[in-house]
Amino acid sequence: MSTGWTREQMAARAALDIPDGSYVNLGIGIPELVTQFVPEGREFIYHTENGLLGMGPPPAEDERDLDLMNAGKKYVTTVPGASYFHHADSFSMIRGGHIDVCVLGTMQVAANGDIANWSTGAPDAIPAVGGAMDLVQGVRNIYVITQHTTKTGEPKLVEKCSYPLTGPGVVSRIYTNLAVIDVTPDGFQVVELAPGITFEEVEKSTGATILPAK
């Protein structure tokens, strides 16, 4: 079976769908890579909930500013016009509906757009949802980037989430190593297959009914 897109290719593909001039928040993990792939002729204004608007790509190792990190504790740069602000102001931007797109990682996404991306519910799991709950409720468009299955081959796209929800019915589009997939009233629907991937491979790796591309 082919592996499809790499992590970087998934991030680049997601960036193609972000409209010019969007205010964008990126989750931890693969979504952070999106900063490296702004399509030519477009401008995205990246927001991080710890208090920065105008986040740039990761710096070279010898150019790191020890005081300049994103919410995932990764070193970042700033672009001209960037601004810093209080954590509470940052969450006011999120809760007030001022962020256009959020790209998140996930543990599970359900066919109705439910997302579970903060805890497995195990006794030793992360004790709090953090900013993810605010993001999925306050941001206008929620995209997800994730491997199609877990390391052990379990589907991440499922009929119903078995992990605690971050938000119900909020995901609109999913980018995996196998395909771009929309959440529709009829469930998952393939928009685009990764090179070398067949619909049958995607269907076999999905834990819910999935429709082929129109």
GUMARDREN-17004 format. One record per residue (C-alpha): residue number from 1; residue in one letter; x, y, z. Coordinates in steps of 0.2 Angstrom, whole numbers, plus 5000, padded with zeros to 4 digits. Layout:
REM residues N
NODE    nr   rest      u      v      w
NODE   NUM      A      X      Y      Z
...
//
This chain:
REM residues 214
NODE    nr   rest      u      v      w
NODE     1      M   5000   5000   5000
NODE     2      S   5006   5017   4996
NODE     3      T   5009   5030   5010
NODE     4      G   5003   5045   5000
NODE     5      W   5008   5063   5005
NODE     6      T   5022   5066   5018
NODE     7      R   5018   5078   5033
NODE     8      E   5025   5092   5023
NODE     9      Q   5015   5089   5008
NODE    10      M   4999   5087   5019
NODE    11      A   5003   5105   5026
NODE    12      A   5006   5112   5009
NODE    13      R   4990   5105   5002
NODE    14      A   4980   5112   5017
NODE    15      A   4988   5129   5014
NODE    16      L   4981   5129   4996
NODE    17      D   4964   5130   5003
NODE    18      I   4966   5145   5015
NODE    19      P   4960   5161   5007
NODE    20      D   4971   5176   5005
NODE    21      G   4971   5188   5019
NODE    22      S   4965   5175   5032
NODE    23      Y   4969   5176   5050
NODE    24      V   4975   5158   5054
NODE    25      N   4978   5148   5070
NODE    26      L   4988   5132   5069
NODE    27      G   4988   5118   5081
NODE    28      I   5002   5108   5088
NODE    29      G   5011   5095   5077
NODE    30      I   5009   5094   5058
NODE    31      P   4998   5109   5057
NODE    32      E   5013   5120   5063
NODE    33      L   5021   5115   5046
NODE    34      V   5008   5126   5037
NODE    35      T   5018   5142   5041
NODE    36      Q   5031   5135   5028
NODE    37      F   5019   5134   5014
NODE    38      V   5011   5151   5010
NODE    39      P   5006   5150   4991
NODE    40      E   5013   5163   4980
NODE    41      G   5003   5179   4979
NODE    42      R   4994   5176   4996
NODE    43      E   4996   5182   5013
NODE    44      F   4991   5173   5029
NODE    45      I   4991   5182   5046
NODE    46      Y   4996   5168   5059
NODE    47      H   4989   5169   5076
NODE    48      T   4996   5159   5091
NODE    49      E   4985   5159   5107
NODE    50      N   5000   5163   5119
NODE    51      G   4999   5181   5112
NODE    52      L   5006   5184   5095
NODE    53      L   4998   5190   5078
NODE    54      G   5010   5189   5063
NODE    55      M   5019   5173   5067
NODE    56      G   5032   5168   5054
NODE    57      P   5041   5151   5050
NODE    58      P   5053   5143   5061
NODE    59      P   5070   5151   5063
NODE    60      A   5087   5144   5059
NODE    61      E   5094   5136   5075
NODE    62      D   5107   5150   5077
NODE    63      E   5094   5164   5075
NODE    64      R   5082   5158   5088
NODE    65      D   5075   5171   5100
NODE    66      L   5072   5162   5117
NODE    67      D   5058   5173   5121
NODE    68      L   5049   5170   5104
NODE    69      M   5038   5154   5105
NODE    70      N   5021   5148   5099
NODE    71      A   5008   5139   5110
NODE    72      G   5017   5123   5106
NODE    73      K   5033   5129   5114
NODE    74      K   5042   5129   5097
NODE    75      Y   5053   5143   5091
NODE    76      V   5045   5155   5078
NODE    77      T   5049   5171   5069
NODE    78      T   5038   5187   5066
NODE    79      V   5034   5195   5050
NODE    80      P   5033   5214   5048
NODE    81      G   5019   5222   5057
NODE    82      A   5018   5208   5070
NODE    83      S   5010   5212   5087
NODE    84      Y   5011   5205   5104
NODE    85      F   4997   5205   5117
NODE    86      H   4990   5198   5133
NODE    87      H   4985   5180   5134
NODE    88      A   4967   5185   5138
NODE    89      D   4966   5197   5123
NODE    90      S   4972   5182   5112
NODE    91      F   4957   5172   5118
NODE    92      S   4946   5186   5115
NODE    93      M   4951   5186   5097
NODE    94      I   4947   5168   5096
NODE    95      R   4930   5168   5106
NODE    96      G   4925   5184   5097
NODE    97      G   4925   5175   5080
NODE    98      H   4940   5185   5073
NODE    99      I   4950   5170   5067
NODE   100      D   4945   5164   5050
NODE   101      V   4954   5147   5050
NODE   102      C   4961   5135   5062
NODE   103      V   4971   5120   5057
NODE   104      L   4972   5106   5070
NODE   105      G   4979   5089   5073
NODE   106      T   4967   5075   5080
NODE   107      M   4965   5058   5088
NODE   108      Q   4948   5056   5080
NODE   109      V   4936   5064   5069
NODE   110      A   4918   5058   5067
NODE   111      A   4907   5057   5051
NODE   112      N   4897   5072   5058
NODE   113      G   4912   5083   5061
NODE   114      D   4914   5079   5079
NODE   115      I   4933   5081   5084
NODE   116      A   4942   5073   5099
NODE   117      N   4960   5079   5099
NODE   118      W   4965   5082   5117
NODE   119      S   4963   5066   5128
NODE   120      T   4960   5048   5126
NODE   121      G   4951   5048   5143
NODE   122      A   4963   5037   5151
NODE   123      P   4967   5040   5170
NODE   124      D   4984   5047   5166
NODE   125      A   4979   5057   5151
NODE   126      I   4980   5076   5149
NODE   127      P   4969   5083   5163
NODE   128      A   4962   5098   5154
NODE   129      V   4956   5103   5136
NODE   130      G   4966   5119   5135
NODE   131      G   4964   5131   5121
NODE   132      A   4957   5118   5109
NODE   133      M   4939   5120   5115
NODE   134      D   4939   5138   5112
NODE   135      L   4947   5137   5095
NODE   136      V   4934   5124   5089
NODE   137      Q   4920   5135   5095
NODE   138      G   4926   5152   5090
NODE   139      V   4935   5150   5074
NODE   140      R   4925   5151   5058
NODE   141      N   4933   5136   5048
NODE   142      I   4941   5121   5056
NODE   143      Y   4952   5110   5046
NODE   144      V   4961   5095   5052
NODE   145      I   4978   5088   5047
NODE   146      T   4982   5070   5053
NODE   147      Q   4988   5053   5047
NODE   148      H   4974   5043   5041
NODE   149      T   4977   5029   5054
NODE   150      T   4986   5027   5071
NODE   151      K   5003   5019   5072
NODE   152      T   4994   5003   5075
NODE   153      G   4983   5005   5060
NODE   154      E   4967   5010   5069
NODE   155      P   4956   5022   5059
NODE   156      K   4956   5040   5065
NODE   157      L   4941   5044   5054
NODE   158      V   4927   5035   5063
NODE   159      E   4908   5034   5063
NODE   160      K   4907   5041   5081
NODE   161      C   4922   5047   5092
NODE   162      S   4926   5035   5107
NODE   163      Y   4937   5048   5115
NODE   164      P   4931   5064   5125
NODE   165      L   4925   5077   5112
NODE   166      T   4934   5094   5110
NODE   167      G   4919   5100   5100
NODE   168      P   4904   5093   5091
NODE   169      G   4900   5095   5073
NODE   170      V   4914   5108   5070
NODE   171      V   4926   5100   5057
NODE   172      S   4923   5105   5038
NODE   173      R   4938   5097   5030
NODE   174      I   4952   5084   5034
NODE   175      Y   4969   5082   5026
NODE   176      T   4977   5065   5028
NODE   177      N   4992   5056   5020
NODE   178      L   4979   5047   5009
NODE   179      A   4966   5060   5004
NODE   180      V   4958   5077   5006
NODE   181      I   4941   5073   5014
NODE   182      D   4925   5084   5017
NODE   183      V   4913   5082   5031
NODE   184      T   4896   5083   5022
NODE   185      P   4878   5080   5028
NODE   186      D   4880   5063   5020
NODE   187      G   4896   5060   5030
NODE   188      F   4914   5059   5024
NODE   189      Q   4917   5063   5005
NODE   190      V   4934   5062   4996
NODE   191      V   4938   5078   4988
NODE   192      E   4956   5073   4981
NODE   193      L   4966   5057   4983
NODE   194      A   4985   5058   4986
NODE   195      P   4996   5052   4972
NODE   196      G   4996   5033   4970
NODE   197      I   4982   5031   4982
NODE   198      T   4965   5022   4977
NODE   199      F   4948   5026   4984
NODE   200      E   4948   5007   4990
NODE   201      E   4963   5010   5000
NODE   202      V   4955   5026   5008
NODE   203      E   4939   5016   5011
NODE   204      K   4948   5002   5019
NODE   205      S   4957   5013   5031
NODE   206      T   4942   5023   5036
NODE   207      G   4931   5018   5051
NODE   208      A   4915   5025   5044
NODE   209      T   4906   5026   5027
NODE   210      I   4915   5037   5015
NODE   211      L   4910   5043   4998
NODE   212      P   4921   5044   4982
NODE   213      A   4925   5061   4974
NODE   214      K   4911   5068   4964
//
